[in-house]
Amino acid sequence: MKQLFVTPFLPQKNAPQAGHRLAYDFLTKLGAESELDVLILSRTPVDEKNIEFRANVRNVYIKYVSRFDMIPSFIANPLTFSPRLFSRYTSAIGRFICELIEKNRYDTVQLEFSQCFAYALDLRRRFHDGVKIVMGVHDVQIQVVLRIKSLEGWLFARQTFALEQRLLKLADTVRVLSNKDGHLISGLYPGIGAVQVVPIPLPGFLKDVRRSKDTIEKGNILFWGAMQRRENEEALLNFVDSIFLPLRRRGLQLKLFVVGSDPSERVKRLNSDDICVTGFVENPGKYFESADIGVVPLLSGAGVKLKTLEMLAAKLPVVSTPLGAEGVEHDGTLLNICEIDEFPAVIERMYRGDPVNVNAPVAYQA
């Protein structure tokens, strides 16, 4: 079988972004099962030495796009335009993909991440049902747009809903990361093809994490995530101002570790005796071993949160908003789900060793 894998980001084994790591895992699995070519649609330069999967595939193609490339799509169809779903689209790249398919006779085109889904329009126009299309959904975009309080949510919610539905219906298979997203897509967009839930592989460093009474530092709090993501920075800053610092003023001996790539200058300025901002850490295992509590105080975003899964896999007790626990199936012993205004009371009870009394249901679904 010959397949083309189209991605808007460079998949890497130890990428700071969880979605990029997942794409790497899936891509290498496909490469072992079929003759695989990869097309990267990037906004930033891709260095050849960073293409870690090259030995697993036949050919790697790179095309560059910019934000300005969305303008022709907007002018052509302003009433149906969605910036999230056209952020990597150009008609020239659409023609290039079609030429690759004709030249290499792929059986399947894998469109990874929603940013690539618009190319399904070109594929169906050119080949009809002559090529199989698989779409890898990492976030349901209408959910993302409705949750962010911005001009985008006000201007493009209706278009995003209509376009996401139209594009997903063009796929032969829609691949999702959780049962929650599978049910959400099937409920929002009836009539789409097969929905396949793919288990999420956990990063290798977790295999070596050994938490014990000798490694855990009482009062250490772990905030884990890629800090260039807006929802993570928003959640962290709110957590520090409204939860962490007030608890410190109440006398709790807490220390916050912010572990994740690309913290902004605003986040770096949080560094103090009580807050450690590490930036990217190649092996974060020691922070998982020493943490007393993990926090996922997310206020926006969509999709299953790998940070929550990873902390739970390390047997770290986690306090999460309902949004941060979406799609996470658990037994109710480690994951404490509560609204953000309940975080201080829950963390204080955990710190003091008191019963938490948070009603954390089994297999929580938002």
Wavefront OBJ file of the C-alpha trace (Angstrom):
o trace
v 0.000 0.000 0.000
v 1.215 3.509 -0.858
v 0.241 6.419 1.377
v 0.839 10.171 1.548
v 0.970 11.751 5.009
v 0.263 15.515 5.011
v 1.065 17.469 8.176
v 1.223 21.203 9.020
v 3.960 20.639 11.636
v 7.225 18.725 11.805
v 6.554 15.485 13.698
v 9.319 14.686 16.174
v 9.818 11.990 18.769
v 10.498 14.423 21.619
v 8.721 17.513 20.286
v 7.659 20.011 22.961
v 4.091 19.888 21.624
v 2.190 16.726 22.475
v 0.323 16.684 19.149
v 3.584 16.722 17.204
v 4.830 13.732 19.226
v 1.598 11.865 18.506
v 1.965 12.613 14.793
v 5.508 11.211 14.907
v 4.337 7.998 16.573
v 1.527 7.515 14.060
v 3.737 8.395 11.090
v 6.446 5.875 12.057
v 3.793 3.207 12.553
v 2.420 3.889 9.061
v 5.945 3.807 7.652
v 6.421 0.285 9.005
v 3.165 -0.894 7.444
v 3.217 0.759 4.012
v 5.211 2.713 1.453
v 4.915 6.185 2.935
v 5.707 9.659 1.633
v 5.419 12.758 3.846
v 4.470 16.318 2.907
v 5.177 19.015 5.518
v 3.309 22.318 5.151
v 5.300 24.640 7.374
v 5.298 28.290 8.316
v 8.840 28.063 9.671
v 12.085 26.733 8.139
v 12.549 22.970 8.467
v 16.136 21.832 8.992
v 16.949 18.516 7.331
v 18.747 17.252 10.442
v 15.499 17.614 12.437
v 13.569 15.217 10.202
v 13.989 12.254 12.540
v 11.610 9.950 10.682
v 13.345 10.081 7.288
v 14.639 6.514 7.555
v 11.054 5.306 8.104
v 9.607 6.786 4.885
v 10.367 6.963 1.167
v 10.222 10.660 0.328
v 9.837 13.879 2.319
v 8.456 16.972 0.606
v 8.356 20.428 2.202
v 6.155 23.338 1.167
v 6.103 26.689 2.943
v 3.067 28.825 3.647
v 2.455 32.150 5.375
v -0.507 33.817 7.033
v -0.968 35.927 3.916
v -1.712 32.788 1.894
v -5.161 32.705 3.508
v -6.174 35.954 1.795
v -7.137 34.408 -1.615
v -9.330 31.813 0.135
v -11.046 34.545 2.123
v -11.626 36.715 -0.969
v -12.947 33.743 -2.948
v -15.446 32.651 -0.267
v -15.737 35.213 2.555
v -19.051 33.785 3.805
v -17.683 30.252 4.218
v -14.116 31.076 5.267
v -12.628 29.768 8.528
v -9.070 30.886 9.384
v -8.334 27.733 11.389
v -9.305 25.416 8.576
v -7.515 27.387 5.841
v -4.326 28.253 7.731
v -2.166 25.899 5.606
v -4.155 25.984 2.368
v -3.068 27.335 -1.016
v -4.421 26.305 -4.406
v -0.839 25.765 -5.622
v -0.196 23.187 -2.909
v -3.550 21.597 -3.714
v -2.376 21.101 -7.307
v 0.970 19.786 -6.056
v -0.744 17.152 -3.900
v -2.925 16.065 -6.808
v 0.153 15.761 -9.037
v 1.890 13.637 -6.378
v -1.130 11.335 -6.243
v -1.185 10.926 -10.033
v 2.563 10.342 -10.155
v 2.889 7.953 -7.207
v -0.578 6.365 -7.271
v -1.225 6.550 -3.533
v -4.007 4.398 -2.146
v -4.576 6.683 0.838
v -3.925 10.294 1.794
v -3.615 10.934 5.517
v -4.469 14.561 6.372
v -3.095 15.124 9.882
v -4.471 18.018 11.955
v -7.433 20.176 10.947
v -5.178 22.716 9.226
v -4.772 20.250 6.330
v -8.385 19.180 5.921
v -9.227 21.789 3.250
v -7.115 19.822 0.766
v -9.834 17.168 0.772
v -11.860 19.567 -1.410
v -9.179 19.402 -4.136
v -8.832 15.632 -3.805
v -12.547 14.920 -4.174
v -12.893 17.331 -7.114
v -9.954 15.724 -8.921
v -10.260 12.043 -7.980
v -13.796 11.664 -6.604
v -13.671 8.327 -4.724
v -10.463 7.223 -6.446
v -8.320 7.907 -3.388
v -9.058 7.121 0.251
v -8.914 10.092 2.648
v -8.176 9.714 6.357
v -8.389 12.789 8.606
v -6.534 12.844 11.920
v -8.462 15.099 14.326
v -6.477 16.451 17.278
v -9.018 19.127 18.269
v -12.633 19.645 17.193
v -12.276 23.163 15.833
v -15.804 24.416 16.455
v -15.297 23.565 20.120
v -12.017 25.498 20.184
v -13.551 28.546 18.496
v -16.584 28.665 20.783
v -14.419 28.436 23.893
v -11.984 31.221 23.118
v -13.212 34.684 23.996
v -11.894 36.520 20.976
v -12.886 38.229 17.758
v -12.397 34.931 15.933
v -15.116 33.253 17.984
v -17.530 36.082 17.243
v -16.771 36.356 13.521
v -16.127 32.781 12.407
v -18.054 30.362 14.636
v -20.831 29.700 12.121
v -18.409 29.333 9.211
v -16.140 27.011 11.213
v -19.064 24.760 12.131
v -20.318 24.547 8.531
v -16.890 24.053 6.988
v -15.675 21.506 9.536
v -18.826 19.480 8.926
v -18.405 19.699 5.153
v -14.742 18.660 5.280
v -15.177 15.777 7.713
v -17.921 14.350 5.514
v -15.381 14.093 2.687
v -13.250 11.648 4.703
v -13.526 7.899 4.434
v -12.230 7.628 8.010
v -12.014 10.226 10.762
v -9.361 9.347 13.329
v -9.760 10.774 16.857
v -7.829 10.524 20.127
v -10.634 9.824 22.586
v -14.113 8.366 22.846
v -15.257 11.823 23.900
v -14.170 13.398 20.599
v -15.641 10.463 18.680
v -19.045 10.955 20.302
v -18.798 14.736 19.899
v -18.071 14.549 16.171
v -20.754 11.933 15.538
v -23.279 14.027 17.440
v -22.381 17.372 15.867
v -21.921 16.131 12.327
v -24.241 13.198 11.566
v -23.533 11.438 8.306
v -19.745 11.423 8.380
v -17.904 8.189 7.590
v -16.257 5.796 10.005
v -14.908 7.294 13.238
v -11.864 5.477 14.575
v -10.531 6.008 18.110
v -6.749 5.527 18.180
v -5.133 4.862 21.582
v -2.709 7.576 22.660
v 0.866 6.328 23.192
v 2.527 7.810 26.262
v 6.054 9.296 26.084
v 8.958 7.007 26.872
v 10.253 8.954 29.881
v 7.210 7.885 31.905
v 8.460 4.284 31.937
v 11.381 5.382 34.104
v 9.415 7.575 36.535
v 9.527 6.062 40.020
v 7.508 8.030 42.545
v 7.907 7.188 46.217
v 7.892 8.833 49.633
v 11.630 9.379 49.136
v 11.234 11.303 45.864
v 8.080 13.346 46.574
v 8.629 16.825 48.013
v 5.628 17.950 50.049
v 4.078 21.073 48.550
v 5.695 20.758 45.108
v 3.113 21.564 42.415
v 3.689 20.633 38.768
v 2.263 22.635 35.853
v 3.226 20.666 32.725
v 2.659 21.767 29.131
v 3.944 23.540 26.024
v 3.969 27.179 27.069
v 3.698 28.631 23.558
v 0.081 27.475 23.535
v -2.133 30.383 24.483
v -4.478 28.310 26.640
v -1.571 27.033 28.754
v -0.155 30.495 29.412
v -3.624 31.843 30.194
v -4.236 28.996 32.644
v -0.846 29.374 34.327
v -1.077 33.128 34.868
v -4.574 32.831 36.296
v -3.474 29.938 38.554
v -0.521 31.903 39.917
v -2.511 35.091 40.620
v -5.762 33.646 41.938
v -4.715 30.339 43.497
v -0.998 29.782 44.097
v 0.001 33.157 45.571
v -3.082 33.408 47.847
v -2.311 29.902 49.189
v 1.293 30.945 49.830
v 0.036 33.986 51.735
v -2.078 31.631 53.851
v 1.137 29.982 54.991
v 1.196 26.854 52.813
v 4.781 25.916 51.943
v 4.156 25.401 48.228
v 6.566 25.567 45.318
v 5.359 25.695 41.711
v 7.338 24.101 38.880
v 6.355 25.291 35.387
v 7.824 22.695 33.031
v 7.379 23.130 29.290
v 8.859 24.618 26.157
v 8.959 28.248 24.994
v 7.730 30.227 28.010
v 7.096 33.864 27.145
v 8.963 36.700 28.835
v 5.864 37.264 30.945
v 6.024 33.683 32.191
v 9.802 33.804 32.711
v 9.328 36.819 34.988
v 7.430 34.546 37.381
v 10.751 32.937 38.376
v 11.284 33.375 42.106
v 12.056 31.423 45.253
v 8.546 29.936 45.060
v 8.164 29.499 41.281
v 10.606 27.685 38.982
v 10.125 28.159 35.211
v 12.303 25.555 33.495
v 11.577 25.982 29.793
v 12.056 22.878 27.637
v 13.410 19.866 29.534
v 14.521 16.847 27.505
v 13.689 14.419 30.318
v 11.143 15.883 32.746
v 10.955 12.673 34.780
v 12.540 14.172 37.900
v 9.797 16.804 38.105
v 7.141 14.094 37.916
v 8.931 12.167 40.676
v 9.244 15.115 43.057
v 5.788 16.638 42.502
v 3.213 16.336 45.268
v 0.299 17.611 43.152
v -0.229 18.142 39.419
v -2.541 20.912 38.220
v -4.458 21.372 34.960
v -6.296 24.688 35.487
v -7.318 25.106 31.851
v -10.000 27.654 30.980
v -10.030 27.191 27.200
v -9.046 24.684 24.516
v -10.461 21.402 23.278
v -9.569 17.759 22.859
v -8.106 15.211 25.232
v -5.309 16.738 27.320
v -2.164 14.644 27.137
v -0.712 16.526 30.092
v -3.494 15.095 32.258
v -3.003 11.564 30.936
v 0.759 11.776 31.435
v 0.592 12.965 35.035
v -1.963 10.300 35.893
v 0.200 7.648 34.208
v 3.012 8.704 36.552
v 0.645 8.100 39.526
v 0.640 11.815 40.324
v -2.538 13.178 41.996
v -4.049 15.805 39.692
v -6.454 18.692 40.223
v -8.141 19.648 36.949
v -10.943 21.776 35.628
v -13.648 19.826 33.765
v -12.116 21.102 30.524
v -8.685 19.728 31.445
v -10.215 16.304 32.159
v -12.146 15.990 28.903
v -11.912 12.547 27.392
v -9.751 11.218 30.228
v -10.990 7.884 31.504
v -9.933 7.183 35.083
v -10.873 5.272 38.222
v -11.602 8.326 40.393
v -8.644 7.866 42.746
v -6.009 10.270 41.410
v -7.965 12.784 39.324
v -9.872 15.474 41.201
v -12.161 17.436 38.881
v -13.524 20.777 40.055
v -14.232 24.282 38.847
v -11.385 26.766 39.003
v -12.773 28.599 42.049
v -12.629 25.320 44.007
v -8.916 24.783 43.334
v -7.649 26.586 46.482
v -9.767 24.509 48.846
v -8.960 21.220 47.084
v -5.209 21.904 46.947
v -5.146 22.953 50.607
v -6.928 19.773 51.680
v -4.531 17.663 49.617
v -1.546 19.530 51.079
v -2.753 18.943 54.633
v -3.579 15.300 53.935
v -7.310 15.766 54.554
v -10.021 13.952 52.527
v -10.551 15.848 49.312
v -14.268 15.100 48.925
v -14.270 15.902 45.226
v -16.830 13.860 43.329
v -14.598 12.570 40.496
v -16.739 10.269 38.309
v -15.401 7.245 36.483
v -14.736 7.887 32.770
v -15.553 11.586 33.024
v -17.027 13.030 29.858
v -17.567 16.748 29.288
l 1 2 3 4 5 6 7 8 9 10 11 12 13 14 15 16 17 18 19 20 21 22 23 24 25 26 27 28 29 30 31 32 33 34 35 36 37 38 39 40 41 42 43 44 45 46 47 48 49 50 51 52 53 54 55 56 57 58 59 60 61 62 63 64 65 66 67 68 69 70 71 72 73 74 75 76 77 78 79 80 81 82 83 84 85 86 87 88 89 90 91 92 93 94 95 96 97 98 99 100 101 102 103 104 105 106 107 108 109 110 111 112 113 114 115 116 117 118 119 120 121 122 123 124 125 126 127 128 129 130 131 132 133 134 135 136 137 138 139 140 141 142 143 144 145 146 147 148 149 150 151 152 153 154 155 156 157 158 159 160 161 162 163 164 165 166 167 168 169 170 171 172 173 174 175 176 177 178 179 180 181 182 183 184 185 186 187 188 189 190 191 192 193 194 195 196 197 198 199 200 201 202 203 204 205 206 207 208 209 210 211 212 213 214 215 216 217 218 219 220 221 222 223 224 225 226 227 228 229 230 231 232 233 234 235 236 237 238 239 240 241 242 243 244 245 246 247 248 249 250 251 252 253 254 255 256 257 258 259 260 261 262 263 264 265 266 267 268 269 270 271 272 273 274 275 276 277 278 279 280 281 282 283 284 285 286 287 288 289 290 291 292 293 294 295 296 297 298 299 300 301 302 303 304 305 306 307 308 309 310 311 312 313 314 315 316 317 318 319 320 321 322 323 324 325 326 327 328 329 330 331 332 333 334 335 336 337 338 339 340 341 342 343 344 345 346 347 348 349 350 351 352 353 354 355 356 357 358 359 360 361 362 363 364 365 366
